[in-house]
Amino acid sequence: MAEIQEGGGGQKGGKKRAKKQSTRIDMTPMVDLAFLLLTFFVLTATFNKPKSMELTFPAPPPIDQKQDQVKNGITFLLSKDDRIFYYEGEFKVADDPVKGPKTTISELNFSRESLRKYLLDKSKEMQDKILVLKEKFEKNQLVDTAYKRMVRDVKADPKSYTYLIKTDDKATYKNVIDIIDELNYNTVGKYVMVDILKPELDLVIEKVGAN
């Protein structure tokens, strides 16, 4: 609220002086408004939540129960210097006339032309199915709940690959996060982190030591 105060106006020496006017602004309503706005923004603001990454760990089997082999499995073995080794299918410590030759490991790196291309090739069929569902959803041919359920069903298809992530004691947390990011980027449906086996570790040590 503004007030105008008048002063002067008397006569001195027979001359009439002009009245002086001064303005005083009451800032009390402005202070109240500032506190109201501050309270509003504090109550309605969304604070940054700590970012977290979801990891899936399988339940450990009973001691007397033999662990089932993962069907359509691809195993990543992470080691030092950002190195990624992998093999497909069941791990075989020796040549088998029924299951095939013993397991050997190949190597990938974190570049787009290596790991990402490999994952894209492996998940192409699943991604094509999800793309068809996405187009139907965007054309309002599927409701949101049905779309999400069907995408989950595609990812859970027994024919799709299950990726196992294993590390030795020289791998870094960054490597684990990077490979999970790539798996999520490529819409991989199933991946878990499990402990590395002694025969797998021996193969990694052999590869790392050979270079």
Residue pairs with C-beta under 8 A, 6 or more apart in sequence:
1 25
1 26
1 29
2 23
2 24
2 25
2 26
3 23
3 24
3 26
4 21
4 22
4 23
5 21
5 22
5 23
5 24
6 19
6 20
6 21
7 19
7 20
7 21
7 22
8 17
8 18
8 19
8 20
9 17
9 18
9 19
10 17
11 17
53 177
53 180
55 180
55 193
56 191
56 192
56 193
57 192
57 193
57 194
58 192
58 194
61 67
69 90
70 162
70 164
71 158
71 162
72 158
72 159
72 160
72 161
72 162
73 88
73 89
73 90
73 161
73 162
73 163
73 164
74 86
74 87
74 88
74 122
74 161
74 162
74 163
74 164
75 86
75 87
75 88
75 91
75 163
75 164
75 166
75 200
76 84
76 85
76 86
76 163
76 164
76 165
76 166
76 179
77 84
77 85
77 86
77 87
77 105
77 166
77 167
77 168
77 196
77 200
77 203
77 204
78 84
78 85
78 165
78 166
78 167
78 168
78 171
78 175
78 176
78 179
79 85
79 167
79 168
79 170
79 171
79 204
79 207
79 208
80 168
80 170
80 171
80 208
82 109
82 110
82 172
82 175
83 107
83 109
83 207
83 208
84 107
84 108
84 109
84 110
84 115
84 175
84 179
85 105
85 106
85 107
85 108
85 203
85 204
85 207
86 105
86 106
86 107
86 108
87 103
87 104
87 105
87 106
89 103
90 99
90 103
91 103
91 197
91 199
91 200
92 99
92 100
92 101
92 102
92 103
93 102
93 103
93 199
94 102
95 101
95 102
96 102
103 203
104 203
105 200
105 203
105 204
105 207
107 207
108 114
108 115
108 118
109 115
110 178
110 179
110 182
115 179
115 182
116 182
116 185
116 186
119 182
119 183
119 186
119 188
120 127
120 186
122 161
123 160
123 161
123 186
123 187
123 188
126 154
126 155
126 157
126 160
126 187
126 189
127 186
127 187
129 154
130 151
130 154
130 155
130 187
133 142
133 147
133 150
133 151
133 154
134 147
136 142
136 147
137 144
137 147
142 150
154 160
154 189
155 187
155 188
155 189
155 190
156 189
156 190
157 189
160 189
160 190
161 188
161 190
162 190
162 191
162 192
163 183
163 188
163 190
163 191
163 192
164 191
164 192
164 193
164 194
165 176
165 179
165 180
165 191
165 192
165 193
165 194
166 193
166 194
166 195
166 196
166 197
166 200
167 175
167 176
167 196
168 196
168 201
168 204
168 205
176 193
180 191
183 191
196 204
